[in-house]
Amino acid sequence: MNENDYTIRPEEHKDCSAVENLVRESFWNVYRPGCSEHYVIHVLRDDPAFVKELDFVMEQDGRLIGQNMFMKTVINADDGRVIPILTMGPICITPERKRQGYGKKLLDFCLEKAAAMGFGAVLFEGNIGFYGKSGFAYARNFGIRYHDLPEGADDSFFLCKELIPGYLDGITGVYQTPAGYYVDDADVEAFDKAFPKKEKLELPGQIF
């Protein structure tokens, strides 16, 4: 990867359709037969929790190859406080550019921008094998629990990175996923009809 062969810039309105198609191509049949992430990002852009200043695309030779976005949410602390934080995603790189370093470059850029805006921490669902390289750790290490997850259940998907060192010191509590991430399957199906037809496959490793 040549560091001069891509640019990262804010998403513009004219990018929306191309970004949704990029997200669809990246997530199709990965976590479930088909995907819902392209509809999720479509919905989240109009959500009050959406952070427009942290909505970025990665471009190469005039073509979009990656994107990432952030949403505001909170930790309901055990002592009654409500702690403002960010969550992230969907984040993706086009399939033909995966595992070449572009994802980490995009992620690190976005995290730097979020820190510069004064946000204290990012919590979200992801793979520690990738996100750990950018400073994420298991959220349990910070005393933060995933909402609705039974005690003792596997929480290795739930990750955290402090953007302000010590921001979560002395805090234990429950993370709340923004409501906008929960979409109806029927709405996803209706939205997907506007895209080129793709085959839904049940594949090993899918989680839904």
Summary of the structure (lengths in Angstrom):
residues: 208
radius of gyration: 17.1
end to end distance: 33.2
largest distance: 50.9
contacts: 594
relative contact order: 0.19
helix: 32%
strand: 25%
